Amino acid sequence: MCAVLRVRGATDLILVLLLGLSFTALPVFALLPSLWGFAAVSAVSYLADEVLHHRAPAFVRRLSALQLDRTLRFVVRSVMLLALADRMKAPNAVVIAGLAVFGAHFALVMLYSAVHHAIRRRRVVPVVVRNLDMSEAGIPEQPPRYLHQRFLRKLLHLDLPAHAGLLVTLASGTWYPAEIGYALTTGLAVAAVLALMRQFLRARRMPSRGDVIREVNRQLAAYRPEVALYFSFAAVSRDFMYQVNMWIETLERLDRRPLIILREDASFRHLSRTRLPVVCVPRADDLAELELSDVRVVLYPGNAGKNVHMLRVAEAKHVFIGHGDSDKLASSNRVSKVYDEIWVAGRAGRDRYRRVRHAISDEAIVEVGRPQLSPIRLHADHIPGPLPVVLYAPTWEGWSDDDCHTSLIPMGVTLVEKLLAENVRVLYKPHPLTGRRSAEAAAADRAIRAMLSADNERRGAARAEAALAAVEPRLKEIRARLGELTGRSGGDAAQQTRQARLPERDDAAEWHALRAEWHRLFRDSRGPDRHLVIRGQLPTLYECFNDADILVSDVSSVVADFVASLKPYVLTNARDLPDEEFRAAYTTAGGAYLLDRDCTRLPEILRSVREPRHDPMAPHRRTLKEYVLGPDRPTSPERFNAAVNALSDRAEAERAEAERDEESEPADSRDSTDSREPAGSAALACP
């Protein structure tokens, strides 16, 4: 029943039942009439409604989808109160005044909503900016939080004085409580509307779309970006932003001036800390007006339909850099042919494109390593704990069954059961998108979390909870400060652009120090034997690598990154393919232990951790590391930087040559050429 109602547990189910029963009882007590019964169920309906908004928002949204939204529930409560007053023979003046007050209250709520919507419309900006000085843009301050956040909930609750006053009047037989309540409800609602109207007048001073773009272009012209990282994704959430965030530190170390271009508002909200200029441009025609004439190289971490809006810039070189090398189809997509170059980690990436035969020129593939992997510690530097630590990091179910490599559905529960029987510590870090497409994957994920929680109870959860409670205040402080360092504000897009300034200092050192402290406190408070389920941004995946003795994963970029540590790792072979066939199909299997669907090989595999000398795959991992990730020297950041410089120089040289050719072309030929519109240019001009 909880699943049907979309509530999380017994407490929420009780609240749902209380809400339903209280609204059912309202007309009953109104018609009896029973004053105290009505007062009791009315109070219950208020409280249950409010608590459910916090605890079970999915259920509240479902009510709204059934046309039982919050406004209607408040209307029903007010109508039932007036029905009670009529049944109790209240004076006509009291009932009529109540009807007028409640009607005026809801009319003012509608007026407030209309003004609020008008303010939001006026405060739409074509470009959201971070780390550029937008103080001269003339964007007015956002309305105060108490006027624009959760405004409907606050306004509807202004009926409480009128409700309370009328109930007291019915109980006492005197008119004054209702009069006071009516006056308070009406006065507060009018005051709220007047306060918002003042904000509306301020919002009318918003600069035009053209003015905002001109100011952004003025700032971009002063900065003169040479490299752009461009990202778009149709369903952006925090789960997808790792594709951008993983490249930020690499961009900050470049010789060229970088710029980050985002296309969805949600991606801007979930961007990590950076001192680099960031522009978020949802509309293609606004993007076309940005001053990007100095950009020579555009980097794409993902393939998305909106990439075409940037790919049409012929003066720049376009490079697909991806968000991790793996043996999945996405790492050798035929769509990559649209880019000038494809940058891969090592020779394995180059060979992958050769095998799929997408007619991609070998000269277009450049090996740059994986510059993000510097935080990963080597196996030789790892200090093992009292129990072997197994990191289980399955991939998700993919966008289709053809791309489904997750082990969660066929063998995830069995694997964790066998791991617990082996007396190891499990770090469980599922892919952020786990369960998005498959209910079976979501069910397996829940089962694994329940198993690990139960085993933690057996191992003494109370002691661990006490240690966690001791450090939680400091962990919370660190998370709050890290949030501040990202540069995100709680305001709307216009407010964030209004507050955009050039970074006053490089806060990277503070950022890394705080994250290191967070990880140390987190690790120490959990103890050496407690299983962990890791779903948030912290601890990071690479910190999990450093804590683990061995990785169990599926075909994914997680495995390719873990190879950098030279630690033992396991690939799941859920289809029980012959070892030779599996290794031939998947490059990263070259240094892996292969685990069958029933996990019968697990005890033998764990010997590589318990008895380090019994690790026959160690030499294969060393060979595979260079094949997959490239050589250690020059370092990957150095190779990536050199690739950016070389391509930028090439783009500049080609642009200069094109300008010389244009200057040397006869004027009459040039005029004739200019008068003819290129085929397809009209189509390219439209988003």
N, C-alpha and C positions, 0 to 999 in steps of 0.2 A: 504493500500500500504506500509505503514511504517513497518508493521509486515512481509510482504513478503520480504522486503529488509533488515530486521533486523537492522533498525535504530530507535533511541529513540524518536525523535520528529520532529517538523517542520523544525528546524534549520538544523538537520542532513539530512533531506530529500532534503532541498535546496542544501546542499553541494553535495549530491549524484547526483542531477540533473545537477549541475554546472560541476561536473567531467565528466559525460557522454556527456553533450553538448559540452564541450571544446574539448574532444577527437574526437567527431564527426566533429567539425568545423576545426580541424587541417588540414586534407587533403583538405578541401574545400578552405581554405585561402592559402594553399601551391600551389594549382593548378591554382588559379585565375590569377596571384599570388597577395596577399595583405600582404605586410610586416607588417604594423601596426596591422592589424587584427590578423595575425599569432602571433605576439608578445603578444597581449592582451590575446588571448585564451591559449597560452602556459603558461603565468604567472598564469592564472586562474587554469589551470590543475595542476601546481606545488603546488599552495596554497591549493586547494581543496583536493588533494591527501594527503598532509601532515597533514591537520587538521583532515581528516577522520581517519587517523591512530590513533589519540588520542581520538576522540569522538565516533567513530563507528568501533571499531576493528572487531566486528563480521561481518560487511559488507565487510571489507577488506579481511577477511579470506574467505568469500564466493567468492569474486572475484578470489582469488588464487585457490580455488577449481574448478573454471570454466576456469582455465589456463590463467587468466588475471592478473597474479601477477605483483608485482611492477617492476621487471626487464623488463618484456615485455612492460609495459607502458612507461618506459624510452627509450627503443629501438624504439618504435613507434614515440615518440616525436623527437628523433634524426634523424630517417629516413625521417620524414616529413620536418624537417628543411633542410636537404640536398636536398630534392625535391624542396623546396622553392628556395634555392640557384640556383639550376639548371634552374628553370623556370624564374628566374630573370636574367639569362645570366651571372652569376658570372663566373670569370675566372676558367678554368679547374683546375688550380693549387690549388685554394681555395677549390673547391669541393672535389678533390682527397685527399688533405691534411686532410680535415674534415672527410672524410670516413676513412682514416687511423687512425686519432686520436680517433674517436668514437669506431672504431673496437679495437684499442689497449686498450682503456679505459675499454671496456667490457671484454676483455681478462684478464686484470689485476684484474678486479672484480672477475672473476672466479678463478684466481690463489690465490687471497686473501682468498676467501671462502674455497678453498681446504686446504690452510695452517691453517686457523682458525679451520677447522674440524679436522685436524691432531693434533693440540694442544689440543683440547678438548678430543680427544681419548687418548692421552698420559697422560692427567691429571685425568683420571678416577682412583679413589682409591677404594679398596675393602671395607673399613670401614670408615665411617665419625664419627668424635669424638668430644665430648664436655666435658670439665671439667676433662680431663686427659692431662698430659704434653707431647705434641707431638713435642717439639722443636728439639728433636734429630732424627726425622724421615727423615730429609733431603729433605722435599718437597719444591720446589722452589716457589718464589712469582708468583702470578697470573699476566698475562699481564694487563697493565693499562686499566681502564674502557673505555677510549676513543678508544682503539684498539679492544676491544672484545664485547662491548655492542652496540647493534643496528648498527653493522658495515656495513651491506648492505645498510641501509638508508644513512649513511654518505658517503660511497663510491660512490653510484649512483649519489648523489648530486654534486660530483666533476665534473660532466659535465656542471655545470652552467657557469664557465668561458668560456668554448668553445662555448656554446650556445650564451651567451651574446656577446662575441667577434665577432662571425659570423653575428649576427643580426646587430651589429654596422657597420661591414664591408659592409653589404648589403645596409645599410642606407646611409653611407658616401662615398662608392666607393673606400675606401682606404684599403689596405691589412693588415696594422699593428694591428688593434684591433683583427682580427681573429688570427694573429700570436701569439699575447700575450695570448689570451684565450686558444689556442691550447697548448701552452707551459705550462701554469698553470695547465690545466687539466691533461696533461701527467705527468708533474713533481710531482704533488701532489699524483697521483695514484701510481707512482713508489716509492715515499718516503714512502707511507703507506705500500706497500708490503715489502719494505726493513725493516721497523720498525717491522713488524710482523714476518719476517724471523728471526730477532734477538731473539724474544720471543720464536720462535720454537726451536732455539738452546738451550735456557735455559730449555724449557720443556723436552728436551731429557735427562736432568739430573734427571728426576723423579725417585724416588725409585721404585723398582719392587713391585709387589703384595705381594710377600713373605716378603720383607723387611718391608712393612707397617704393615702387620699382626704380624710380630715378635715384632715390637716396641709397637703395641697395647697390645700384650700379656705381654710384659715386664711391662707395666704400670698396666695392670690388675693384674698381679702377685704381684705387690707392694701394690695394693689396697685391693686385696682379697675379692671380693664381695661375700656376703652370701645370698642375696635375689635379685631376678631379676624381674622387671616388663616387660613383653614381649607384644608387640603390633604389629599387622599387620592388614591392611585393603586394599582390592583390589583397591578401588577408594578413596584414602586418599586425603582429602583437609582440610582446616581449620575447616569445618563443623563437621568433625569426631574427631578432636583431643581433644575435651572436654573429650573423654573417657579416655585419658591418663592424661591430665592436672588436672583433678579433684583429682587424686591420688598423685600428686607430694608432697604436704605438708604432707600428711599422711606418705609417704615413708621417708621424711626427719626427721620425729620424731621417727623412729624405732630405737631399740637398735642395730639391725644388720646392716651391711653395704649394702646399696642397689645399684643396677645398673639398668639403663633403657636400654632396647634393642628394637630398632625399626627396621622395615624391609623395609620401603619405604622412598625414599629421601624426598618426600613431607611432610611426618610426621615429619621429622627432622626440616624442615623449620618452621613448625607451633607449635613446642613445646614451652611451656611457660617457665618462669624463673625457674631455679633450680640450686642448687650447686652440685647435684648428677652427677656422671659420666654417660655419655650417649654414646652409640654406635649405629650407624645405619648400618645394614649389609643386603644389598639387596639380595645377593646370598646365597643359602643354604650351598654350600660347603665352603664358607668363614666363615659362622657362625659356622660350625663344627670345624674349626681350632682355634676358640677363646679359651683362657685359662679361663674356667669357672668351674674348678674342685672344687672350694670352695663354689659354689652356692648350697644351700640346699633347697631353696624354690623358685618356679617360679610362679608369679602371672599373670593372664590373664584377662584383662578387657573386652575382646571381643572374640567371636568365629570366627575364620578365618581359611581358608585352610592351611595357612603357619604355624599355631600353631603346626602342626605335626613335623616340623623341630626341635622344642624345646621339644616337648612331648617325643621324642625318647630318651632323656637323662634320663636313668633309675636311676641314682644316686640321682636325685633331686625329691622333692615332688611338684606336679603340682596342682595349685589351681585356680579355676574360681571365680573371684571376681566381674565380671560384671561392669556395669557403671550406676547402678541405679536399685532399686527394683520397679517393677510395676506388674500389672495384665496381661501384654501382654505375648504372647506365648514365646517371647525371654527370659523371666525371668524364664522359666522352660523348657528349651530345652533339648531334649533327648541326644544331643551331649555332654552335661555336664557329661555323664557317663565316658568319657575318662579321667577325672581329678581325682586325689586322693581325693581332698576335694572340696566342694562348700561352699563358704562363703556368707551368706545372712545377711540382716540387723537384722531381728527379727524372731519371731515365725511364722509370716505370710509367710515368704519365705520358711521356713521348710515345712509348711502345703501345700504350693503351689506345691512343688515337690512330696509330698505324694499323692496329688490328681491326678496328671497326670500319676502316676504309670509307671515311666520309669525304674523301678527296681534299683533305686539309693538308696544305703544304708542310713539309717537314721544317722548312725554314721559318714558318710562322710559329713554331713551338719553341719556347724559351724556358730553360730550366733555371729556376730561381730559388729552390729550396722552400722551406716553411719558416719564415722569419718569426712566427709567433711562438716557436717551441723552446726558446731560451729558458723559460722558467722550469722546464722538466729536468729533474736531476737524474744522473746516470745510475745504472744498477750498482756500479762499484761504490758509489757514495751513499747507498741506501743502508739504513740501520734497521734491521728487522725487530719486531716487537715480540711479546711472549706467545702470540698466536699468529699463524699465517693470515695475512690480510688479502682477501679476494675482492677485487673490484668487478662487479657485474654491471656492465654498461650496454644493455641491448639497444639496438636501433629501433626506430618506430616502424609501423606497418606500411609506410609509403603511400604515395598517391594512388597506386593501383596494385592489383595482385601481382602483376609482372615485375614490380619493383619492391616486392615485400620480402625483406631479408630478416625480419625480426625473429628471434628465437623465443620471444615471450609466449606466443600462442602454442607452438608445438611442444616446447620443452622447458619453458621458464620455471614453472612451478616445480617440476621434477628436479631441475638443476639446483634450485635453492634448497629443496628437501635434502638432497644428497650433500650439499655443502654444509648444512647444519649438522648432518650426521658425521661429518669429517672433523668437527670441532675447529672451525675456522671463524674468523671475523669477516662479515660480509659488508661491503660498501655497495649499496644498490643505487645506481644513478641511471634511471631510464631516460630515454630521449625526451626532450620537452614536449614533443607532439604525440607522445604515446597515448593511444586511445582516441585520437581525433577521428579516425576513420573506422576503426574496428572495435566493436563491443567486446569481442573475445580478448583483444589485447588489453582493453581497460579492465576486464574481469581478472585476467592473469596478473596484472599490475596490482590490483587491490589484494589479491590472494597472497602475493609475495610480501607486500607490506604488512599484512596481518600476521604472516608466519614469522617475520623478523621481529615484530613487536612482541609476539608471544614468547619468543626465545629470549628477548631482552628481559622480560618479566622473570623468566626462569633464572637468569643470570644475576638478578638483583637490580631491578630498575629504580627502586627507591633511592639507593645510594647515588646513582647517576643523576636522577632528577634533582637531588639536593645540590650536587656540584654544578649542574646546569643553572639552577636558580641563582647561585652565588655570582656567576659571571654574566647572566643575562642583561643586567642593567648596563654594563660596559659594552657588551655586544650591541645593544640597542643604540647607545651613544655613537659607536663607530659607524653603524649603518646610517644613522641620521647625518653624520658628517660626510660620509661618502656620497649620500644623496645631495648634499649641498655642493660638493665639489663637481658633480656632474653639470651644474649650471642650470638644472631644471627649476622652474618656478611653478607655483600652483595656479597661476593665472591662465587666461585663455591665450590663443595664438598672438593676438595683438599685444597683450601685456608682456608676453615673453620677448616679442620683438622690441617693445618699448624699453625693456630692461637690458637688452643686448649691449654689451660693451666689449672693448678690447681687453683680453686677459691682462691683469696687472702684474701677475707673476706666474712662473711655471710651478704648478702645484703637484707635479708628477711625484716628487719625492714624498710629500705628505700622503698622497693617494696610496703609494706602494707600502709605506710604513704602516698605515692604518689597516690595509688588507692583510699584511703579514701579521700584525697583532691580532686581528680578528681570527685568522686561521689558527694561530697558536692557542688562543683562549678556547676556541671551539674544540680543537683537538684534545687539549688537556682536560677540559671539562667532561668529555665523553668517555674518557678512560680507554685502556688498551684492548678491551674485549667487547665493547658495546657495538652492535650492528647499527648502521646508519642508513636511512633512506634520504637521498639528496635530491631535492626537486627545485630549489631556488638557484639564484646566481652565485651564492656562496654556500659552501666552499666551491671553488672553481674546479673544472674538470682536471686541469693540470695539477692542482693540489691533491686531488684524489689519486692521480697517477703517482705522485711522490709518496703518498701514504701507503700505496698498495704494494704487495709482493708479487702479484700476478693479476693479469686482466683476463676476464672472460667476456667476449663480445661477439658481434656479428660482422658481416661484411659492411664496413662503414669507414668513414674518415677517422673515427676514434682509434681504430687499430693502427692506421698509418701514422698517426701522431704518437701513439704509445711506443712504436718501434724506436723512436728517438731515445727512449730510456734504456734500451737493450735488456729490459727485464723480460722474463717469460710471459707469454700470452697465449690465449686459447681462442680459436675460432669455432663457433658452433656449426656443426654439419647436420642440420635438422633433417635433411632428406637422405642422410646416410649414403652419400655418394662414395664410391671408392676413393681412397686417399689420393691416388695419382690423378684422378679426374678432377677432384676438388682443387688440388694445388695447381693444376693446369688452368683451371677456370679463373682463379682468384690469386693475383700477384702476392697479396699480403699473407697468403697461407704458406708462403715459402719458409717463413721462420716460426710458424705457429704449431702448437699442439692442436690436433683436431679432436673435437668432442662429439661423440655420437649422440643420437636422439635420446637414448635411454641412460646416458651418462655413465656407462659402465667403465669408461676409461678414466674417470675422474680421480680415483685414488692413485693411479700410476702417474697421472699428470702432476698431482700435488707433490710428488716426490721431488720435482724440480725446485720446489720452494723449501721443503723440509730437509732435503739433502742436496745442497747447491752443487755438489760435484756430479750429481746425477741429473744433468741438464743437457741432453744430447742435441737440443736445438740451438744452443748458444752460438756456435760458429755460423749457423745459417742466419741468425738474427743480425750478426755483424755485417754479413754480406748484404742482407736485404736492406739494412738501414741506408747504405750508400746508394743502392739501386732505387729505393723509393724516395728518399729525402735529399739525395745528392751528397757531395763531399762536405767534410767539416770545414775545409779551408778552400777558398775564402768563405767566411761565414754567410749564412743565408741572408741576414740583413744587408750585408755588403753586396751580395749578388743582386738582390732585389733593387737596391739603390742604383747599382750600375746599369741594370736593365732599364730603369726609368730614365736615367740620364741619356743612355744611348738612343732610346726611342724618341725622347724629346728632341735631342739634337737632330735626329733624322727628320722628324716632322718640321722642325724649323728650317732645315736645309731645303726640304721639298716646297715649303711655303715660299721661301725666298726665290727659288727657281721659278715657281709659278708666277710670282710677281714680275720677275725679269722677262719671262716669256710674254706676259701681258703688256709690259711696257714696249717691248720690241715689235709687237703686232701692229700692222698698219691701222691707222685711225678709222678708215672707212670700213675695214673688215671687222674691227671691234664694234663699231656702231651697228653693223648689220647683225653681228652675233648677239649683241645686247637686246636688239629689238625682237628676237625670237625667244619665246619662253620655253625652257627645257621641258621635254615630255615628262609628265608625272610630277612637276614641281607644285602644281596645285594640290595634288594629293598629299605631298610631303608637308605642305604648309598647314594642314589640318591635323589636329590630334586624333 
